[in-house]
Amino acid sequence: MWALLIRDLILAFRSGGGAVTALLFYLAVVVAMPFAVGPDTNLLATIGGATLWIGALLAGLLGLDRLFQADNEDGSLDQMMIAPIPLPAQVFLKCVTHWLTTGLPLTLIAPVFGLMLGMDSISIGASMATLFVGTPAISFIGAVGAAVTVSLPRGGLLLSVLVLPLCIPVLIFGVGAVRASVTEPDPFLPPFLLVTAISLFFSILGPFAAAQALRYGSD
């Protein structure tokens, strides 16, 4: 499994464009927000957490359509199904690869974008914490949509339609935790733990559901 993870990471960096495209899209969302709401710094700081989360969510959806596409095109997907390693475990590794190349960079760059929005240190720290525990859910949920649409020639739009509604709870609790970190007496811990619980739940359910969808699609 470690060898498979290294292989997927190498292929992800060789293919190029995934993480860079996500970061550029993330930057575009953050830069566009001041033009949309005006130069009110207090308002920008207030909605900064929501802006970071919306940008991260949409940027995380960009590379999901390629999660199994290359394996399907070159025949590796058939080899995955007959490999001695269980298919859900291989799907889990692909989700981890997607998060390491997309979700983690988006989380690490969040403080820079938070400063651009005029957010204080507490809001930036809360945004990083919630993105760190919440973005894995996007990868695991997205794996199910990617598995369903892997055989479609242009499944990117359908993938977004399938995945986005399932990611709304992550967005709600993630933004709620950031807002609660600076708003008294709202507690930060309950929504933060709910985001963590959602990621843990889909880290188990997502690989099994995606593996089942891949098997149905190959029949």
C-alpha positions as CSV (number, residue, x, y, z in Angstrom):
1,M,0.0,0.0,0.0
2,W,2.9,2.3,0.7
3,A,4.3,1.6,-2.8
4,L,0.9,2.4,-4.3
5,L,0.7,5.7,-2.4
6,I,4.2,6.7,-3.7
7,R,3.2,5.7,-7.2
8,D,0.0,7.8,-7.2
9,L,1.9,10.8,-5.7
10,I,4.5,10.5,-8.5
11,L,1.9,10.2,-11.2
12,A,-0.1,13.2,-9.7
13,F,3.0,15.4,-9.8
14,R,4.1,14.2,-13.3
15,S,0.7,14.9,-14.8
16,G,1.0,18.4,-13.5
17,G,-1.5,21.2,-13.2
18,G,-3.8,19.7,-10.5
19,A,-2.5,21.4,-7.4
20,V,-1.5,24.5,-9.3
21,T,-4.9,24.8,-10.9
22,A,-6.7,24.4,-7.6
23,L,-4.5,27.1,-5.9
24,L,-5.0,29.5,-8.8
25,F,-8.8,29.0,-8.7
26,Y,-8.7,29.4,-4.9
27,L,-6.8,32.7,-5.4
28,A,-9.3,33.8,-8.0
29,V,-12.2,33.3,-5.6
30,V,-10.4,35.2,-2.8
31,V,-9.4,38.1,-5.1
32,A,-12.9,38.4,-6.6
33,M,-14.7,38.7,-3.2
34,P,-13.6,42.3,-2.4
35,F,-14.8,43.4,-5.8
36,A,-18.2,41.7,-5.1
37,V,-18.8,43.1,-1.6
38,G,-16.9,46.4,-1.8
39,P,-13.9,47.7,0.1
40,D,-15.5,47.3,3.6
41,T,-12.7,45.7,5.5
42,N,-14.9,44.8,8.5
43,L,-17.4,43.0,6.2
44,L,-14.5,41.2,4.4
45,A,-13.1,40.0,7.7
46,T,-16.6,38.8,8.8
47,I,-17.1,36.7,5.7
48,G,-13.5,35.7,5.3
49,G,-14.0,32.3,6.8
50,A,-16.9,31.6,4.5
51,T,-14.9,32.8,1.5
52,L,-12.0,30.5,2.3
53,W,-14.2,27.6,2.8
54,I,-16.2,28.1,-0.4
55,G,-13.0,28.6,-2.4
56,A,-11.5,25.5,-1.0
57,L,-14.6,23.4,-1.6
58,L,-14.9,24.5,-5.3
59,A,-11.1,24.2,-5.9
60,G,-11.2,20.7,-4.4
61,L,-13.8,19.6,-6.9
62,L,-11.6,20.5,-9.9
63,G,-9.4,17.4,-9.9
64,L,-11.9,14.8,-8.8
65,D,-12.8,13.8,-12.4
66,R,-9.3,12.6,-12.9
67,L,-9.2,10.4,-9.8
68,F,-9.9,7.2,-11.7
69,Q,-9.9,8.5,-15.3
70,A,-6.3,7.7,-16.2
71,D,-6.5,4.2,-14.6
72,N,-9.7,3.5,-16.6
73,E,-8.0,4.7,-19.9
74,D,-4.8,2.7,-19.6
75,G,-6.4,-0.5,-18.2
76,S,-4.9,-0.1,-14.7
77,L,-8.5,0.0,-13.2
78,D,-9.0,-3.7,-14.3
79,Q,-5.7,-4.6,-12.6
80,M,-6.8,-2.8,-9.5
81,M,-9.9,-5.0,-9.3
82,I,-7.9,-8.3,-9.4
83,A,-5.0,-7.1,-7.3
84,P,-4.3,-8.8,-3.9
85,I,-4.9,-5.5,-2.1
86,P,-8.7,-5.0,-1.6
87,L,-10.2,-2.4,-3.9
88,P,-11.5,-0.2,-1.1
89,A,-8.0,0.1,0.3
90,Q,-6.7,1.2,-3.1
91,V,-9.5,3.8,-3.4
92,F,-8.6,5.0,0.1
93,L,-5.0,5.6,-1.0
94,K,-6.2,7.5,-4.1
95,C,-8.3,9.7,-1.8
96,V,-5.3,10.3,0.4
97,T,-3.2,11.2,-2.7
98,H,-5.9,13.7,-3.8
99,W,-5.9,15.3,-0.4
100,L,-2.2,15.5,-0.2
101,T,-2.0,17.2,-3.6
102,T,-5.1,19.4,-3.3
103,G,-6.6,19.7,0.1
104,L,-3.4,20.0,2.1
105,P,-1.9,22.8,-0.2
106,L,-5.3,24.6,0.0
107,T,-5.1,24.4,3.8
108,L,-1.5,25.6,4.0
109,I,-2.1,28.6,1.8
110,A,-5.2,29.7,3.7
111,P,-3.4,32.0,6.1
112,V,-2.0,34.1,3.2
113,F,-5.5,34.4,1.7
114,G,-6.9,35.2,5.1
115,L,-4.6,38.1,5.5
116,M,-5.7,39.3,2.1
117,L,-9.2,39.4,3.4
118,G,-8.3,41.2,6.6
119,M,-9.0,38.3,8.9
120,D,-7.4,38.3,12.4
121,S,-5.1,35.5,13.7
122,I,-7.9,33.7,15.6
123,S,-10.1,33.4,12.5
124,I,-7.1,32.4,10.4
125,G,-6.2,29.7,12.9
126,A,-9.8,28.4,13.1
127,S,-10.0,28.4,9.3
128,M,-6.8,26.3,9.0
129,A,-8.0,23.9,11.6
130,T,-11.4,23.3,10.1
131,L,-9.9,23.1,6.5
132,F,-7.4,20.5,7.8
133,V,-10.0,18.2,9.2
134,G,-12.8,19.1,6.6
135,T,-11.1,18.9,3.3
136,P,-10.5,15.1,3.5
137,A,-14.3,14.7,3.4
138,I,-14.3,16.4,0.0
139,S,-11.8,13.8,-1.3
140,F,-13.7,10.8,0.1
141,I,-17.1,12.1,-1.0
142,G,-15.7,13.0,-4.4
143,A,-14.3,9.5,-4.9
144,V,-17.8,8.1,-4.9
145,G,-18.9,10.6,-7.6
146,A,-15.7,10.0,-9.6
147,A,-16.3,6.2,-9.5
148,V,-19.9,6.7,-10.7
149,T,-18.9,8.9,-13.6
150,V,-15.6,7.2,-14.5
151,S,-17.0,5.6,-17.7
152,L,-18.7,8.8,-18.9
153,P,-16.8,10.8,-21.6
154,R,-17.6,14.1,-20.0
155,G,-18.6,13.4,-16.4
156,G,-17.0,16.5,-14.8
157,L,-20.3,18.5,-14.7
158,L,-22.3,15.5,-13.4
159,L,-19.6,14.8,-10.8
160,S,-20.0,18.3,-9.4
161,V,-23.7,18.0,-9.3
162,L,-23.5,14.7,-7.4
163,V,-20.8,15.7,-5.0
164,L,-21.6,19.3,-4.1
165,P,-24.9,18.6,-2.2
166,L,-23.1,16.0,-0.1
167,C,-20.4,18.5,0.8
168,I,-22.8,21.2,2.0
169,P,-22.8,19.9,5.6
170,V,-19.1,20.1,5.7
171,L,-19.3,23.7,4.5
172,I,-22.0,24.6,7.0
173,F,-20.2,23.2,10.1
174,G,-16.8,24.4,8.9
175,V,-17.9,28.0,8.4
176,G,-19.9,27.8,11.6
177,A,-16.8,26.7,13.6
178,V,-14.8,29.7,12.1
179,R,-17.6,32.1,13.0
180,A,-17.9,30.6,16.5
181,S,-14.2,31.2,17.1
182,V,-14.6,34.9,17.1
183,T,-18.3,35.2,18.2
184,E,-19.1,34.9,21.9
185,P,-20.7,32.9,23.4
186,D,-20.9,30.5,20.4
187,P,-18.6,27.5,21.1
188,F,-16.0,26.5,18.5
189,L,-15.6,22.9,19.5
190,P,-19.0,21.4,18.7
191,P,-19.0,22.3,15.0
192,F,-15.3,21.5,14.7
193,L,-15.9,18.0,16.1
194,L,-18.9,17.6,13.7
195,V,-16.6,18.4,10.7
196,T,-14.1,15.9,12.0
197,A,-16.8,13.3,12.4
198,I,-18.0,13.8,8.9
199,S,-14.5,13.3,7.5
200,L,-14.0,10.2,9.6
201,F,-17.4,8.8,8.5
202,F,-16.8,9.3,4.8
203,S,-13.2,8.0,5.2
204,I,-14.8,4.6,5.9
205,L,-18.0,4.8,3.8
206,G,-16.5,6.5,0.7
207,P,-13.9,3.9,-0.3
208,F,-16.4,1.1,0.0
209,A,-19.1,2.9,-1.9
210,A,-16.6,4.0,-4.6
211,A,-15.2,0.5,-5.0
212,Q,-18.7,-0.9,-5.4
213,A,-19.5,1.7,-8.0
214,L,-16.3,0.9,-9.9
215,R,-17.2,-2.8,-9.9
216,Y,-20.7,-2.1,-11.3
217,G,-19.2,0.2,-13.9
218,S,-16.8,-2.5,-15.1
219,D,-19.6,-5.0,-15.6
